[in-house]
Amino acid sequence: MFSSRSTYLFFGLGCIIMSAEGFISNRDTSVIRLTSLAASATSSSESNGRSGRIRGVVFDIDGTLADSWNLGFEATKTVLAEYNNDREEVKLSPDTYPLSSDEYHFGCRYTTPERLARHVGLEPGDDAFEETGKLLGDKFDRYYVQLVDTATAGFYDGIGEMLIRLHAGELKGQKLGSGISTDGVKLGALTNACVEYAHAVLKANCPQHSSEASSLDAEKASIYSKFVSIHGANS
């Protein structure tokens, strides 16, 4: 597991690389950018005669590993349509619910319960604001997890291969410099959604890192099994 100090520094950041000297962060997780960050993280360690081994990398899920904004949008409209249909004569589907992508993105500045309560016309201070927000937020979390697949929350191109190469110690060459190793690097993931969502995205997308495992060991053969620390808003 990563230390509590690491968890504190990682929360809400796109990508953290942890070396013997400290931490650097960036939301760009392309292989080229990642290797450049790794080289920067270890340069001071090498100058001090310390090991150049990368200790760990922690990734945010949404917008860093996975292209998933539309999943949140669809889950939001599903929850709001149900709320409407329980109270109004005119029934709506997620496709017909009147919420634009701009309105959705604007609402994302709030916590999930607050933004959903606001979407149904409530304001902070209203008697039903907190209760309704919690009810809708719980439903949203369930849909958010259920709707995860490679189409709704797929990895960006090259992410799966990068994770395998990173853990296997294959991110080498001029960008990393001599003597720097990522062999066996610890992987971690964070999300401000529920932790079940993080697990669902990683399970759906992580490729196998071993071709020798049987189909019964598919999960163990996936690079998902190499994520030693996965946390969400409820964990």
C-alpha positions in Angstrom: 0.0 0.0 0.0 1.0 3.6 -0.4 1.7 5.7 2.6 -0.9 8.1 4.0 1.2 11.0 2.9 1.1 9.6 -0.7 -2.7 9.3 -0.5 -3.0 12.9 0.6 -0.8 14.1 -2.2 -2.5 12.0 -4.9 -6.1 12.9 -4.4 -7.7 14.7 -7.3 -4.5 14.8 -9.4 -4.2 13.3 -12.9 -1.0 11.4 -12.6 1.6 11.2 -9.8 5.1 9.7 -10.2 6.7 8.8 -6.9 10.5 8.5 -6.8 13.0 8.3 -4.0 13.2 12.1 -3.9 9.5 13.0 -4.0 6.5 13.6 -6.3 5.6 15.3 -9.5 2.2 15.4 -11.1 0.6 16.0 -14.5 -2.7 15.2 -16.2 -1.1 14.2 -19.5 -0.5 10.4 -19.3 0.8 9.7 -22.8 3.7 7.4 -22.8 6.1 10.1 -24.1 5.0 12.6 -21.4 5.0 9.9 -18.7 8.6 8.9 -19.4 9.7 12.5 -19.4 8.1 13.0 -16.0 9.8 9.9 -14.8 13.2 11.2 -15.9 12.6 14.5 -14.1 11.5 12.7 -11.0 14.6 10.7 -10.7 17.3 13.2 -11.9 17.9 14.6 -8.5 18.1 11.1 -7.0 20.8 10.2 -9.4 22.8 13.4 -8.7 22.7 12.5 -5.0 23.9 8.9 -5.7 20.5 7.4 -4.8 18.7 4.7 -6.7 16.9 5.8 -9.8 14.0 3.3 -9.4 10.5 4.7 -9.8 8.5 3.6 -6.7 4.9 4.2 -7.8 2.5 5.9 -10.1 -1.1 6.9 -9.2 -3.7 7.8 -11.8 -7.0 9.7 -11.7 -9.7 7.7 -13.5 -11.9 10.1 -15.4 -10.2 12.2 -18.1 -6.8 10.6 -17.4 -7.1 6.9 -17.9 -10.7 6.7 -19.2 -12.7 8.8 -21.7 -15.8 8.7 -19.5 -17.6 12.1 -19.5 -20.5 10.8 -21.5 -21.0 8.0 -18.9 -21.6 10.6 -16.2 -23.9 12.6 -18.5 -26.0 9.5 -19.3 -26.2 8.3 -15.7 -27.3 11.8 -14.6 -30.1 11.9 -17.2 -31.2 8.4 -16.2 -31.5 9.4 -12.6 -33.3 12.7 -13.4 -35.7 11.0 -15.8 -36.7 8.6 -13.1 -37.2 11.4 -10.6 -39.4 13.2 -13.1 -41.4 10.1 -13.9 -42.2 9.5 -10.3 -43.8 13.0 -10.0 -45.0 14.2 -13.4 -47.6 13.0 -15.9 -45.3 13.6 -18.8 -42.9 10.7 -18.8 -39.3 11.2 -20.0 -36.5 8.9 -21.0 -32.8 9.6 -20.5 -32.7 10.6 -24.2 -35.5 13.1 -23.9 -34.7 14.6 -20.5 -34.0 18.3 -21.1 -30.4 18.6 -19.7 -27.7 19.9 -22.1 -24.1 18.9 -21.9 -23.2 22.5 -20.9 -25.7 22.3 -18.0 -24.2 19.0 -17.0 -20.6 20.3 -17.1 -21.6 23.4 -15.1 -23.2 21.2 -12.4 -20.0 19.2 -12.0 -18.5 22.0 -10.0 -20.7 20.7 -7.1 -20.7 17.4 -5.3 -22.9 14.8 -6.9 -25.8 15.1 -4.4 -25.8 18.9 -4.6 -25.6 19.1 -8.4 -28.4 16.5 -8.8 -30.6 18.4 -6.3 -29.9 21.6 -8.2 -30.8 19.9 -11.5 -34.3 19.1 -10.2 -34.8 22.7 -9.2 -33.9 22.7 -5.5 -31.5 25.2 -3.9 -29.4 25.0 -0.8 -31.6 25.9 2.2 -34.7 24.2 0.7 -36.2 21.7 3.1 -35.8 18.8 0.7 -32.4 19.8 -0.7 -30.1 17.4 1.3 -32.5 14.5 1.5 -33.3 14.6 -2.3 -29.6 15.1 -3.1 -28.6 12.0 -1.1 -31.4 9.9 -2.7 -30.4 10.9 -6.2 -26.7 10.6 -5.5 -27.1 7.0 -4.3 -29.0 6.2 -7.4 -26.4 7.9 -9.6 -23.6 5.9 -8.0 -25.4 2.6 -8.8 -26.1 3.5 -12.4 -22.6 4.9 -12.8 -21.1 1.5 -11.9 -23.7 -0.5 -13.8 -23.2 1.4 -17.1 -19.4 1.0 -17.1 -18.0 -0.9 -20.2 -15.3 -0.2 -22.7 -17.7 1.9 -24.8 -18.9 4.2 -22.0 -15.7 4.5 -20.0 -13.0 3.1 -22.3 -9.3 3.7 -21.8 -7.7 6.4 -24.0 -5.6 4.9 -26.8 -2.3 3.5 -25.6 -3.2 3.5 -21.9 -3.4 -0.2 -21.5 -0.1 -0.9 -23.2 1.5 1.9 -21.1 0.4 0.4 -17.8 1.8 -3.0 -18.8 5.1 -1.5 -19.9 5.3 0.7 -16.9 4.8 -2.2 -14.5 7.1 -4.5 -16.5 10.0 -2.0 -16.4 9.9 -1.5 -20.2 9.7 2.3 -20.2 13.4 2.7 -20.9 15.7 4.5 -23.3 16.8 8.0 -23.8 13.7 9.6 -22.2 14.3 7.7 -18.9 18.0 7.8 -19.0 20.4 5.1 -17.9 20.1 3.4 -14.6 16.4 4.3 -14.1 14.0 1.4 -13.6 10.3 1.0 -13.4 10.4 -2.8 -12.9 7.6 -3.8 -10.6 6.4 -0.2 -10.1 3.4 0.0 -7.9 0.2 1.3 -9.6 -2.6 3.2 -7.9 -5.9 4.8 -8.9 -8.2 7.5 -7.4 -11.6 8.9 -8.2 -14.0 11.3 -6.6 -16.8 8.9 -7.5 -17.5 5.8 -5.5 -14.6 3.3 -5.3 -16.8 0.6 -6.9 -16.7 2.8 -10.0 -12.9 2.8 -10.1 -12.8 -0.9 -9.8 -15.4 -1.3 -12.6 -13.5 0.9 -15.0 -10.2 -0.9 -14.4 -11.7 -4.3 -14.6 -13.4 -3.5 -17.9 -10.4 -2.0 -19.5 -7.1 -3.4 -18.1 -5.5 -5.8 -20.6 -3.7 -9.0 -19.6 -0.1 -8.7 -18.7 0.5 -12.4 -19.0 -0.4 -14.7 -21.8 0.3 -17.8 -19.8 -2.6 -17.6 -17.3 -5.7 -19.7 -17.9 -9.1 -18.2 -18.5 -10.0 -19.1 -14.9 -7.2 -16.7 -13.8 -8.2 -13.8 -16.2 -8.5 -11.2 -13.4 -5.1 -12.2 -12.0 -3.6 -12.1 -15.4 -5.0 -8.5 -16.0 -2.8 -5.5 -15.2 -5.8 -4.6 -12.9 -4.3 -7.0 -10.4 -1.2 -4.9 -10.1 -3.1 -1.8 -8.8 -2.2 -2.0 -5.1 -4.2 1.0 -4.1 -7.6 2.0 -5.4 -9.7 4.7 -3.6 -12.9 6.6 -4.2 -15.1 9.2 -2.4 -16.5 6.4 -0.1 -13.3 4.7 0.8 
